[in-house]
Amino acid sequence: RGTAAALLLVVFLAATAGLVNAFVLAPPAAFGRIAGRVFNGARALRGMAGAESEYMQAALAPNGLASLCLDRPKALNAANTEMCEAMREKVRGWGEDVGAKAILLKSSSERAFCSGGDVKALAVALREDPATSLPVEALSAEYALLLALRDSPLPSVAVLDGVTMGFGLGLAWNAKVRVVTERTLVAMPECAIGLFPDVGFALLCKARPDTALYLGLTGARLGAKASPAQDLIDVGIGTHFVPSDKLGALHAALQAADLSGDADQAIAAAVGQFASPPPTPPADAPPSLQTLAPAIHRCFGPDRTCIADITSALGAEAGPSTEWAAGAVAGMAGGAPLSKAATLAHFRAVLRGSSEAGEPLAEMGDVLAMELRLATHLKNMPDLVEGITARLIDKTNLPVWAPASDAAVTEEMVQACFAKGSEGADEHALLGVKRPRAE
C-alpha cells in the first residue's frame, strides 16, 4: 500500500508540474485549450467529491437558516458553472433536510450581489471551439439552479446589496423575500453583448410588460444613483428596502429567529424590523419609472411590433420625457440588432403565453427551456463572441454586429432563433423539467 501511495504521489506531482509548465510555456493562443482541459478535469473531480466551489460558502445555522454566500469579489461574483452546480446541490439538499428551515442568499462583498454569469469564459471557449457545448452546459446549470430555488419547499430571502445583473437578478428574484438597499444597482444588459435578457425575466416582469421590454432592450440601470430606489420596489425586484448599514443587524436577526414554526412569518418579522421606505431622491435625480410610465407605454407598449417602430416612437417623444427617450435610443443603439429583434419576439411570446409554434410559455420551466434554445442558436452566431470581446475583454466598446443594422434583420432570421435544433436537443430534459402536455 505504501509503495502504491508513493507511486500515485509521484504521478500527481509530475502531472501538476506538467500542467504548470503548459500554462507558463504555451503561447497565448493555447491558453483556451489548456483551460478547457483543466475545466473538464476539475468538473470530473467535482463529480467524484460532490459539488463544491471555492467561490461559494454554505453554512447551516443552529436555528435552521441555510446560507449561500457568493464569494468571488474580484469578478463581482460572476457565477460560473461550478458555483451554480454547487448552489443547486445545496438548495436541493436543504429542501430534504429536516434541520434546514429557510434559505438566505447573500454576498461577501458590498460591491455586488452577483453581476451575472461568467460570460468571459464562454467567449474564450467559443473562440477556441465554436462547436463547444460549454455555453449550453453553463446556461443549463444556471437555469436548473433558478428552478431548484423557485421549487424549494423552504422560504427564502435574498439580499441584493450592490451590483445585481443578468443571472444575479434571476437568482435573487426566485427568492420569496428580496431585500434591496441604496447600493443596489440592477440591469439586464445582455443585448449589448449579443445575447438577450434571459433567466425568465420576461415572465418575472409579465405584470409590467412595457417596463420589462424597456429594460431588456436598452439595458437601462435601476437603483443606486441611476434611478430612485423606489423603482426597485415598484417593478417587483425588491420586496423590502433596508439601509445597507443595517444589513449586519438583519443577518444577526435572521440567524436568531425562531424558524421552528412558521418560518415565512419569522423571516418577514425579522426583515420587517429593519425595513423602511426608500429614501426620497434629490430634486436633480433621474425621473422614476412611475413618472415615466406613460412614455414607456407609448414607446414600448403592445402596439409596437418591431425595433424600428420603437425607435421611431422614442424619437417622437417631446417635453419632459425627451431626455429619457434620447437615453433609451442610445441604449438600444448599443445592442446587437438580431439580439434586440429576438428579445422583442420572445417577450411578446411570453406575454401571449405561447410561441409562434404554439409551445406553452406560461410556466417558468417552459420559458427557461425556450431561452436555452434561443441561447443555443445565438451562441452559434458571431455576435456573442464579438460582443463579449468588445465590451468585456478588449473593452473597445466597438462591436461589429452581423447583421449590422436593425433594417438588415429579417423575420426569417428571428424565427430561426426559436426553431428546434436539427440535433434534436431536449431543452426540458436538460433542465430536468417536464414537457408541457400540449406537446
N, C-alpha and C positions, 0 to 999 in steps of 0.2 A: 504493500500500500504506500509506504514511504517513497519507494522508487517511482511509482506511478504519479504520486502527487508532485514530486520534484520535476518529472518529465513534463507534466501539464503546466507547471510554473514556467519552465524554460520556454515552452511553446507560446504561452501567453505573453511573456516579456519580448520574445522575438517578434510576435505579431504586432505588439504595441509599438516597438521600435520601428518596424516597417511602416506602420501607419503614420507615425510622426514624420519619418523621412519622406513619405509620399507627399504630405502636405507641404513640407519645407522645400523640397526639391522640385516638385511638379510645377509646370508653367501654369499661369493663371487660368488658362482655358480648361485645364484639367480639374480645377477645384470642384466644379459642379459634379463631375463624375465621381470623384472621391467622396464628396459629401453625400452623394446618393447612396454609395455603398455603405458609408457609416450609418446613414439613416436606416437602411434596411436591416443592417446588423443590430443596431440598437433596438429596432422595433421587435426583432425576433427575441432579444433578451428580455424586453418588457413583457412579451407574451409568456415567457417562462417564469418570470418573477412576480407577475401581477402588475397592473397598470399603476405606475408611479411617475412623478415628474418633479424635477428639481425646481421647477418654476411654479409649483402649486403646493401649498401647505394645507393639510387637512387635520382637523382636530375635533374630538368629541368631548364637550364639557360635561362635568358631573350632572348638570341638570338636563342633559339630552340635547343641547344645542350643538349641532354638527356644522362646523365652519369650513368653508373653502376659501382660502386666501390666495389670490393671484399674486405671484411674487417674481415678476420679470420686469423690474422698473426701468432698466435701460432701454427696453423696447416698448415702453408704455403698456406693458402687459399684453402685447400682441400674442394671441393664442395659437400655438402650433398643434399638430395632431396629437402629440404625446400628452399635452396638457388637457385637451378635450377628452381623450380616452380615459385619462386618469380621473377627471372630474365625473365623467359619466359612470364609471365603475363605482365611485364613492356614492353618488346620488342613488344609484340603484341599490347598492348595498345597504345604505342607511334606510331606504324605504322598507327593507325587510328586517331591520334591526330593532328589536323592541326597546333598546336603550336610546335610540335616536328619536327625538320628538319634533325637531324643526331644523331647517337648513338656513345658514347665513352665508351669503356671498359678499366678499369684500376684497379690498386690495391692501397690499403692504405699503403702497405709495399714495401720497396725497395728489400726485400729478395725474394719475389715471386710474380708473377702474379697469377698463380694457379698451384699447384703441382699435380693436378689430382682430381679424385673422392675420396670420403671418404670411402676407401675400408676397413679400420679397422672396421667400423660399420657393414659392410657386413659380415665380418668373425665372429664377435660376434653373429650376428643374425643367421648365418648358423650353428654355433656350438650349439646354443640353440635349433634351429628347422631347420633341414636340408630341410624341405619342405616349408620353409618360402618364401613368394613372394616378400620380401623386395628387393633382388638384382634386380629382373626384374622391380620392380617399380622404383628403383633408376636409372637404366640404361635407362628406358623409359623416365624419366624426363630429364636426360642428353641429350639424342638424340633429344627429342622434342624441347629442347632449341636450339640446334645446327640448327635444321631445321627452327625454328622461326627466328633466326638471319640471316640465309642464305636467307630466303624468304622475309625478311623485305624490304619494298619499300624505306627505309631510307638508305643513305650512312652510313657507319660505320668505325670506326677506333679503333684499339686495341693497347695498349702499353704493350709489353711483357718485362717488366723490372724484372729481377730475374728469379727464377725457373719457368719453363713453361713445364709441362709434362702431358702426357696422355690426360685426358679430357681438361685440361687447354690449350693444344696445339690445340685441336679440336675447342674449344671455340674461341680462337684467330684467327685461320685460316679461320673461316667463316666470319670474318670481311673483308671488301674490302681493307682497308689500315691497314698495320701491322707494327708497329714501334718496332725495336729491339735496344738494347743498348749493351755496352761492358759487362754488367752484365747478359744478357740473357743466360740462360742455358736450353737447350732443350733435351728431351729424351722420348722414348717410351719403358719403362721398364716392360711392362705387362707380358711378358713370364716368368720373374723371380718370379712372384707371382702366376703362374698357370692360368693366363688369356691369352689375346692376344692383340696386338695393334689394338684398335678399333677406335671409333669416325670418321670413314670414312677415316682413314689415308691412306689406300691403294689407295683410289680414289683421295684423295688430292695430293698424290705423283705419280699419274699414269704416268705423263710425265717423271718421273725418277724412273722407277720400280726397277732397280738394287739397287739404293741407299735406296729406301723405304724398300726393303726386308732386306738389311744390317742393317739398323737402327732398324727395327722391331724385328729381330731375335737376335741381340746382345745387344740391349738396349744402344748402344753407345751414348755418350753425344756430343752435339754440342754447340759451343759458350763458353762464359766466358773464363776460362783457359783450357777448354777441346779441343777446336779447334778454328781456326780463325773465327772471327765474320762474315767474308765474306761468310762462309759456310751457314749461316742462310739466306742470300740473294740468294745464288746460288740454294739452294734447293727450295726456294719459300716460306719459312716460314715467312720471313720479306720482306716487300716492300721498307722500308726505314730504314736507320741506323741513330739514333740520340744519341749523347753522353748523359749519364744519368744526367750530370749537367745542361743540357738544358731542361729537362722534365718540370720543373716548368714553364719556359717561354713558352714552347709548349702548356701546358694546358691553360695558360692565353690567348695565341693567338687563340686557338680553341674557347674559350668562348667569345672572342671579334670578331670573324669572322662574316662576313655578310652571313648568311645562307639562306636568303630570296629568293635568285635567284638560281644559280647553286651551290647547296650545295657540290656536289662532287668536283667541281673545287675549291671552297673555302677551303675545307679541304685539298686538295692537295697543295694549295698555302701555307696554314698555316704550314703544316708539312714540306714543301719544304724549308721554312725559316731556319729550324734548322737541316735539314738532311745533311749528309756529307758521303763521302766514309768511310767504316770501316777502323780502324787503321791497319797499316801494322804490322803483327805479328813479334815477335822477331825471331832471327835466330834459336833458340832452340825450337820453337813452334812445336806442332804436325803437320803433313802434312795436307794440305787442302783436301777437298773432290774432288776438281778438280784434284789435283795431284794424288789422289788415284783412280780416276775414272777407269782407265784400270784394276787395280787389283780388284776393286769391281765388274766390269763386268765379269771378269774371274771367280770369286768365287760365285757371286750371280745372274748371268745372266740367261736368259730364258732356257738355256740347262741344268741347274741344277734342277733335278727332285725330289730330296729327301734331307733330312738333312745330311745323311751320305755323299752324293755326295758333298755338300757344304763344309763340314768339311774336306773332303779329298782334295778338291781344295785349301782350306786355308793352309793345311799342305804342299802343294807343292809349295807355294809361296817362292821365293828366292829374294835376292838383297834388294833394298831399302824398299820393302813392307813387309819384313819378320816380323819386329816388329809389324806392324799394323795387320798382319794376326794372330800372336800369341795372340794379344789382342782380336781380333774377336772370335777366338776359345774359349778363356776364357769367354768371354761374353755369347756365346752360351751355354757353359757348365753349366752356372748358371740357364738356363731356364728349365721349365718343358718339358719333351720330347713330350707329347701329345700337349701341347700348341704350341710348335715350328712346329710340323707337321701340325697342324690345321692352323697356321699362313701362312705357305708356301702354303697350298691348297687355302686358302681364297685370298691371294694376287694374286696368279696365276689366280683365277676365276675372280677377279675384272679386272685384266689386259685383260683377254679374253672377258669380258663383260657379262658373264653368268656363272651360277653354273653348276655343273655336271648334274643336273636335268633340265637344260635349263632355269632356272629362271633368268630374266634380272638383271644385276648388273652394269648398266651404269649410273644410277642416284643416287644421294646421299640418297634419301628416301629408295630406294630398297637396297642399300648397308647397311644402318643402320638397316633396318628390318632384313636382313640376320645376321648382327652382334648381334642383340638382340637374335636371335635364337641360334647362336653359343654360346653366353654367357650363355644362359639358360641351354644349355647342359653342359657347363664346370662348372657351379656352382653346378651341381649335382655330379661332380667328386671330389675326395678327395684333388686334387692338389690345388684348390683355397684357401681353409681354411688353408691347410698346408703351402702354400707359403706365404700368408699374415701373418700368425702367426710367421713363422720363420724369415721373412725379416723385418716386421714392428712392431710386438708386443713383442715377446720374444727376437727378434734380435739375434738369434743364427746364422743366415745365413747358416743353415744346413738343408734345407728342404729335406724330404724323399718323392720322387715323386713316383707315381703309374700310369702308368708303369714307371719303374726305369731307363730305358735307351732308346736311340733312336731306337736301334735294336728291342726293345720289342713292339714298336708301330706298329700296323698293319693297312693296308688300310681300313679295316672294322671299326676300331676304329675311324679313321679320318672321314670317310663318315658318321658315326653315329652322329657326331657333327653337321652336316649340315642337317640332316633329320628333317622333320616336326614332331613336338611333338605329342605323342599319345593323349594328351589332346586337340589337335586342336587349339592351340593358334594362333591368327591372329596378327602377329607382325606389319603388316602395320596399322591395326586398332589401336593398342596400341600407335603408333606414330602419328596417325592422318593423314596418307598419303594414297593416292590411290594405289590400287594394279596395277601392270603393266598389260597392255592389254593382254600380252602373256599368262597370267594365266586365 
